[in-house]
Amino acid sequence: MPPHGTAGRPASAAAGRRALGAAGWLGAAGFAAALAALSTLAPHRVWGWCAALGYLGAALAGRLPDRRRGRALALGSALTGAVLVPLTVLLATGRAQSEVLVIERSAATLLHSGTPYPADPRVVTDYNPYLPGMTLFGMPARLFGEATAPARLAGDARLWCAAALVACLVAAHAVLRRGGRPAGSAAPVGAGRAIAVLVASPLVALPLCVSGVDLPLTGLLALALALAARRRPAAAGLALAAACSLKWTALPAVAVAVALLAAGQAADRGGRAAGRRAALRCLLVWAAGTLALVLPALLAAPGPLVEQVLLFPTGRGAVPTPATSPMPGRLLADLGPAGWYAAVLLLACGGAAVAGSLLVRPPRGLVAAADRLAAGLCLAFLLAPAGRFGYFALPLVLVLWARLATGRPLGRPAAEAPAVPGTPAVPAVPAVPAVAAPVAAPVAAPTAPS
């Protein structure tokens, strides 16, 4: 006879998970409604009202007696309200943040002048603060043209950024599943549900609909971590090179992936030499790939590239950056040149601290690596001379994705993660909406490129 009270524990645990999931969707609905009511940006208001209704429907559906049907209806409501409807409206009306225009115009500039960087930018929206790889997502707009409405819709950079994110996440899940599942672990759910939950969360749904610029970077970083966790150094180096051709914020991922490879390879194959070889191979492939993707643009227009990619985003360009969220680094930089240099010094010290942590205690699994990368990115965003609160969506998505991809409970410390060859594939995580809390963007984020 089972111990007293054990019969009711599964039912009560399931009820608790459903309640937590409903609370998460309600929190997302509250954020979306607040954004719609307070934002001065038209794309954000459109997304906010649509998403609030979708998330509210998800919260109600999640409380249905049939748990499986309720989960499906909740996810469908969230995806419809937070992605499908607002994206359709924004595409049809041509509304978007200025990042979309910058990406698409950089492709036209490249085709016209051989470089994606305008020679004489005069206003904020003339600046292209991205590395040359980002121009790829503006090419469909040039190829399809603007002669018809379907052509304009098909060429919108947001669609291609979202497609890149989904493709990278699907590939990352496929890489992780190849190692199998340890005996006794929970039966995995398909990767499609995990990706759908992530896309439905405000962390991804809002940027997907209004700009999309960070989605390819997020997907490539997730793929690089998955490849490093599976001990595939060359492929991880290629993914890192692709990420580093989009934005310089991908650079911390190189150190994390190299540390993960060195520690994991040494543990799996019985020696530090194997780990060092794997790490070196990843570094060499990354360096060669990054040079191949970035060097031509640097040689074609060194001055404009430095001005627009390095000086402008850090507040040292001829035109002030609109990335002015009141974080410590920005507040220091506002004090004058001495404050700006102090912020840069603090940023360098923070980077050195994260690098030291990788040497002293390298990550040995996907979750630990994602957490370490997220910590480094958050520290960089806090201490950089210019930044936005919306930047924090990237590290939060990586933390959430790693737990979805491995089936790890959200409250479990990363130090318990197995060295990934035994990591299970994606089990259901009903409480995910509570974690995908509304932190994707500030209420009144500027529309200039970031």
C-alpha positions in Angstrom: 0.0 0.0 0.0 1.5 3.4 -1.0 2.4 5.8 1.8 -0.3 8.1 3.0 -0.9 11.1 0.8 1.2 9.9 -2.2 -1.9 9.2 -4.4 -2.7 12.9 -4.5 0.7 14.2 -5.2 0.8 13.8 -9.0 -2.6 15.4 -9.3 -1.6 18.3 -7.1 1.7 18.7 -8.9 -0.1 18.8 -12.3 -2.6 21.4 -10.9 0.3 23.5 -9.6 2.0 23.5 -13.0 -1.2 24.4 -14.8 -1.8 27.3 -12.4 1.8 28.5 -12.9 1.4 28.3 -16.6 -1.8 30.3 -16.5 -0.2 32.8 -14.3 2.7 33.2 -16.8 0.3 33.8 -19.7 -1.6 36.3 -17.5 1.7 38.1 -16.8 2.5 38.2 -20.5 -1.0 39.6 -21.2 -0.4 42.3 -18.6 2.9 43.3 -20.1 1.4 43.4 -23.6 -1.5 45.6 -22.5 0.8 47.9 -20.6 3.0 48.3 -23.6 0.0 49.0 -25.8 -1.2 51.7 -23.4 2.1 53.4 -22.7 4.2 53.1 -25.8 4.6 56.0 -28.2 5.5 53.6 -31.0 2.8 52.5 -33.4 4.3 49.0 -34.1 4.5 48.3 -30.3 0.9 49.4 -29.8 -0.4 47.1 -32.5 1.6 44.2 -31.1 0.5 45.0 -27.5 -3.2 45.0 -28.1 -3.1 41.8 -30.3 -0.8 40.0 -27.9 -2.7 40.9 -24.8 -5.9 39.2 -26.2 -3.8 36.2 -27.3 -2.1 35.7 -24.0 -5.4 36.2 -22.1 -7.0 33.5 -24.3 -3.9 31.3 -23.5 -4.4 31.8 -19.8 -8.1 30.8 -20.0 -7.4 27.8 -22.3 -4.7 26.5 -19.9 -7.3 26.0 -17.2 -9.5 23.6 -19.3 -10.1 20.2 -17.6 -8.5 18.4 -20.6 -4.9 19.2 -19.9 -3.5 18.1 -23.3 -6.2 20.0 -25.2 -5.8 23.0 -22.9 -2.0 23.2 -23.6 -2.5 23.0 -27.3 -5.2 25.7 -27.3 -3.2 27.9 -25.0 -0.1 27.7 -27.3 -2.3 28.3 -30.4 -3.9 31.3 -28.8 -0.6 32.8 -27.8 1.0 32.3 -31.2 -2.1 33.7 -33.0 -2.4 36.8 -30.8 1.3 37.5 -30.3 2.8 36.6 -33.7 0.4 35.7 -36.5 -2.1 38.6 -36.2 0.2 41.5 -35.3 2.8 40.4 -37.8 0.2 40.3 -40.6 -1.2 43.7 -39.6 2.3 45.3 -39.5 3.4 43.7 -42.8 0.2 44.8 -44.5 0.5 48.4 -43.3 4.2 48.6 -43.8 4.9 49.5 -40.1 8.2 48.5 -38.5 11.0 49.8 -36.4 13.7 51.5 -38.3 16.0 48.4 -38.0 14.0 46.8 -40.9 14.6 49.8 -43.1 18.3 49.9 -42.2 18.8 46.3 -43.1 16.9 46.5 -46.4 18.6 49.8 -47.4 22.1 48.3 -46.6 21.4 45.6 -49.2 20.6 48.3 -51.8 23.7 50.3 -50.8 25.8 47.2 -51.2 24.4 46.5 -54.6 24.9 50.1 -55.7 28.3 50.9 -54.2 29.9 47.6 -53.2 29.7 48.3 -49.4 26.7 48.2 -47.1 27.8 51.3 -45.3 26.7 54.8 -46.6 29.7 57.0 -47.2 28.1 60.2 -45.6 25.4 59.4 -43.1 23.7 62.5 -41.8 20.9 61.3 -39.5 20.4 58.4 -37.1 18.5 56.2 -39.6 21.3 56.6 -42.2 23.7 54.7 -39.9 24.1 50.9 -40.4 25.4 49.7 -37.0 25.5 46.0 -38.1 28.4 43.9 -39.4 28.2 43.0 -43.1 26.5 39.6 -42.6 23.3 41.3 -41.5 22.9 42.7 -45.0 21.9 39.2 -46.2 18.5 39.6 -44.6 17.8 42.8 -46.6 18.6 41.1 -49.9 15.1 39.5 -50.4 13.6 43.0 -50.5 15.9 44.0 -53.3 15.3 40.7 -55.2 11.5 40.7 -54.9 11.1 44.5 -55.4 8.1 46.6 -54.5 6.0 46.4 -57.6 3.2 44.4 -55.9 2.0 43.9 -52.4 2.9 40.2 -52.3 6.4 41.0 -53.4 6.8 43.6 -50.7 5.5 41.2 -48.1 7.8 38.4 -49.2 10.9 40.6 -49.1 10.3 42.0 -45.6 13.5 41.4 -43.6 11.4 40.4 -40.5 10.2 37.2 -42.2 13.8 36.2 -43.1 15.1 37.0 -39.7 12.4 34.9 -38.1 13.0 32.0 -40.6 16.7 32.1 -39.7 15.9 31.8 -35.9 13.5 28.9 -36.4 16.0 27.1 -38.8 18.8 27.5 -36.3 16.7 26.3 -33.4 15.5 23.2 -35.3 19.1 22.4 -36.3 20.2 22.9 -32.6 17.6 20.5 -31.3 18.5 18.0 -34.0 22.2 18.2 -33.0 21.3 17.6 -29.3 19.0 14.7 -30.0 21.7 12.7 -31.8 23.3 11.8 -28.5 20.2 9.9 -27.4 18.5 10.0 -24.0 19.7 8.6 -20.8 17.9 5.6 -19.3 15.1 6.5 -17.0 14.7 10.0 -18.2 11.3 11.4 -19.2 10.0 10.8 -22.7 10.8 13.8 -24.8 8.3 16.0 -26.6 9.1 17.1 -30.2 11.3 20.1 -30.7 8.4 21.8 -32.5 6.5 22.4 -29.2 9.6 23.8 -27.4 10.3 26.2 -30.3 6.7 27.2 -30.5 6.6 28.0 -26.7 9.8 30.1 -27.1 8.4 32.0 -30.2 5.1 32.7 -28.4 6.8 34.2 -25.4 7.1 38.1 -25.4 10.9 37.7 -25.5 10.7 36.5 -29.1 7.2 37.5 -30.3 7.6 41.2 -29.8 11.0 41.6 -31.6 9.9 39.2 -34.3 6.9 41.4 -35.2 8.4 44.8 -34.9 12.1 44.4 -35.9 13.6 40.9 -36.0 17.2 42.1 -36.0 18.4 40.0 -33.1 16.7 36.8 -34.1 19.3 35.4 -36.4 22.0 36.2 -33.9 20.0 34.4 -31.2 19.5 31.4 -33.3 23.2 31.1 -34.4 24.4 31.4 -30.8 22.0 28.7 -29.7 23.3 26.5 -32.6 26.9 27.2 -31.7 26.4 26.2 -28.1 24.6 23.0 -29.1 27.4 22.1 -31.5 30.0 22.8 -28.8 28.1 20.8 -26.3 28.1 17.9 -28.7 31.9 18.2 -29.2 31.8 19.4 -32.8 34.4 22.1 -32.8 34.6 22.9 -36.5 30.9 23.2 -37.0 30.7 25.3 -33.8 33.4 27.6 -35.2 31.4 28.1 -38.4 28.2 29.0 -36.5 30.2 31.4 -34.3 31.7 33.0 -37.4 28.3 33.5 -38.9 27.1 35.1 -35.7 30.1 37.4 -35.4 29.4 38.6 -39.0 26.1 40.0 -37.8 26.8 41.9 -34.6 29.9 42.3 -32.4 27.8 41.3 -29.3 28.4 37.7 -30.5 32.0 37.8 -29.4 31.5 36.6 -25.8 30.0 33.4 -27.2 33.4 32.5 -28.7 35.0 32.3 -25.3 32.2 30.3 -23.8 32.0 27.8 -26.6 35.8 27.3 -26.5 35.7 26.8 -22.7 32.9 24.3 -23.1 34.8 22.4 -25.8 38.0 22.3 -23.8 36.4 21.1 -20.6 34.0 18.6 -22.3 36.4 17.1 -24.7 39.0 16.6 -21.9 36.4 14.9 -19.8 35.0 12.7 -22.6 38.3 11.6 -24.1 40.5 11.4 -21.1 43.0 14.3 -21.3 43.5 18.0 -21.5 45.3 17.7 -24.8 42.1 16.6 -26.5 40.3 19.5 -25.0 42.9 22.0 -26.1 42.9 20.6 -29.6 39.1 20.9 -29.9 39.2 24.4 -28.6 42.0 25.4 -30.9 40.2 23.9 -33.9 37.1 25.9 -33.1 39.1 29.1 -32.7 40.9 28.6 -36.0 37.6 27.9 -37.9 35.9 30.9 -36.2 38.8 33.2 -37.0 39.0 32.1 -40.7 35.3 32.3 -41.2 34.9 35.7 -39.5 37.8 37.2 -41.6 36.2 35.8 -44.8 32.8 37.4 -44.0 33.9 40.7 -42.5 37.3 41.6 -44.1 36.0 42.4 -47.6 33.6 45.0 -46.2 36.3 46.4 -44.0 38.7 46.8 -46.9 36.1 48.3 -49.1 35.1 51.0 -46.7 37.2 51.0 -43.5 36.2 54.5 -42.4 32.4 54.1 -42.7 32.5 50.7 -41.1 34.5 51.8 -38.1 32.3 54.9 -37.7 29.0 53.1 -38.0 29.7 49.7 -36.4 32.1 50.7 -33.6 31.9 54.4 -32.8 28.2 55.1 -33.3 26.8 52.3 -31.1 29.2 53.3 -28.2 28.2 56.9 -28.3 31.4 58.2 -30.0 30.0 58.8 -33.5 29.3 62.1 -35.2 25.5 61.5 -34.5 24.5 60.6 -31.0 23.2 57.0 -30.5 19.5 56.7 -29.5 20.4 53.7 -27.2 20.0 55.7 -24.1 18.4 53.5 -21.5 19.6 54.6 -18.0 22.0 51.7 -17.2 25.2 52.2 -15.2 27.5 52.4 -18.2 25.3 54.9 -20.0 24.9 57.1 -16.9 28.7 57.2 -16.5 29.2 58.1 -20.2 26.7 61.0 -19.8 29.2 62.6 -17.4 31.6 63.4 -20.2 34.8 61.9 -21.7 36.1 60.8 -18.3 32.9 59.0 -17.6 32.9 57.3 -21.0 36.4 56.0 -20.4 35.4 54.9 -17.0 32.5 52.9 -18.5 34.8 51.3 -21.0 37.3 50.4 -18.3 34.5 48.8 -16.2 33.3 46.9 -19.3 36.8 45.6 -19.8 37.1 44.6 -16.2 33.7 42.8 -16.4 34.9 40.9 -19.5 38.1 39.9 -17.7 36.1 38.6 -14.8 33.9 36.5 -17.0 36.9 35.2 -18.8 38.6 34.3 -15.5 35.5 32.4 -14.5 35.7 30.4 -17.7 39.3 29.4 -16.8 38.6 28.6 -13.2 35.3 26.8 -13.6 34.6 26.1 -17.3 31.0 25.1 -18.2 30.5 21.3 -18.8 27.1 21.3 -20.2 24.7 23.2 -22.4 22.7 24.8 -19.6 25.9 25.9 -17.7 27.3 27.4 -21.0 24.1 29.3 -21.8 24.0 30.6 -18.3 27.6 31.8 -18.4 27.1 33.5 -21.8 23.9 35.1 -20.6 25.7 36.4 -17.5 28.5 37.9 -19.7 26.1 39.5 -22.0 24.0 41.0 -19.2 27.2 42.4 -17.6 28.2 43.9 -21.0 24.9 45.5 -21.6 24.9 47.0 -18.1 28.3 48.5 -18.4 28.4 49.5 -22.0 28.5 53.3 -22.7 25.2 53.0 -24.6 22.5 50.4 -24.5 18.8 49.5 -24.3 16.8 47.4 -21.9 15.6 45.4 -24.9 19.0 44.0 -25.4 18.5 41.7 -22.4 16.0 39.7 -24.4 18.9 37.9 -26.1 20.5 36.4 -22.9 17.1 35.6 -21.4 16.1 33.7 -24.6 19.4 31.7 -24.4 18.8 30.7 -20.8 15.2 29.7 -21.5 16.1 27.9 -24.7 18.8 25.8 -23.1 16.4 24.5 -20.5 13.7 23.8 -23.0 16.3 22.0 -25.2 17.5 19.7 -22.4 14.3 19.3 -20.4 15.9 20.8 -17.3 13.6 22.2 -14.6 13.8 26.0 -14.6 14.7 26.2 -11.0 17.5 23.6 -11.0 21.1 25.0 -10.8 23.2 24.8 -14.0 26.0 23.1 -12.1 24.0 19.9 -12.0 23.9 19.7 -15.8 25.4 16.5 -17.4 28.1 16.8 -19.9 25.8 17.0 -22.9 26.3 13.6 -24.6 23.6 12.3 -22.2 21.3 15.2 -22.3 17.6 14.4 -22.9 15.7 15.9 -25.7 12.9 18.4 -25.2 10.3 17.4 -22.6 7.3 19.5 -21.9 7.8 22.5 -19.6 4.3 23.7 -18.7 5.6 26.5 -16.6 7.6 28.2 -19.4 5.2 31.1 -19.9 5.9 32.2 -16.3 9.6 32.5 -17.1 9.2 34.1 -20.5 8.2 37.2 -18.5 7.8 40.6 -20.3 11.3 41.9 -20.6 11.7 42.0 -24.3 11.8 45.7 -24.8 11.4 49.0 -22.9 8.0 50.7 -23.1 9.3 53.6 -25.1 12.2 52.1 -27.0 13.6 54.4 -29.7 13.0 53.3 -33.2 16.6 53.9 -34.4 18.7 50.9 -35.3 20.5 49.1 -32.4 
